[in-house]
Amino acid sequence: MLRKLTATRLGGLALFILFALSSLDASSLLGRAKLYPTGGTMPGPVAVGDLNGDGRPDLLMVDPCAWSGYEYCTGSGVGVVLSTGKGKLKYSSMYSTGGTWATSLAVGDVNGDGRLDVVVANFENVGVLLGNGDGTFQEATPTPSRWQTLMVTASST
């Protein structure tokens, strides 16, 4: 059964979390929405993973224009929202993706150290943020791409 539905609000600073109720009655399927700050300006796609090893699902969201100048975007970011237990979340940090206009992200252990890492599709490259295992990440390592990267995925196989 669906326990949580996650959505971001474009152009806002909030992450909506809708908690599913146990009833299948369509009029009461979802509970009240909860808003959580994301630390960015245009939160977009969301990924889920246990980033700090506490056994709880944490959230990451890509922000295509986390840092901006007067009239232009100067860099994309990945916002980290950690679970504190009992359905509560807390904004942690915003990390640079190493590029601009990010469109997607994926979570997985890309270097085999047992800690979750983040891969981000930026307009001009693919950024990799290696996880420290405590909910924080190292500086992004951008890998140039020949064409605009639109989507990234991660797999354990």
Buried (B, 14 or more C-beta within 10 A) or exposed (E): EEEBEBEBBEEBBBBBBBBBEEEEEEEEBBEEBBEBBBBBBBBBBBBEBBBBEBEBBBBBBBBBBBBEEEEEBEBBBBBBBBBEEEEEBEBBBBBBBBBBBBBBBBBBBBEEEEBBBBBBBBBBBBBBBBBBBEBBBEEBEBBEBEEEBEEBEBEEE
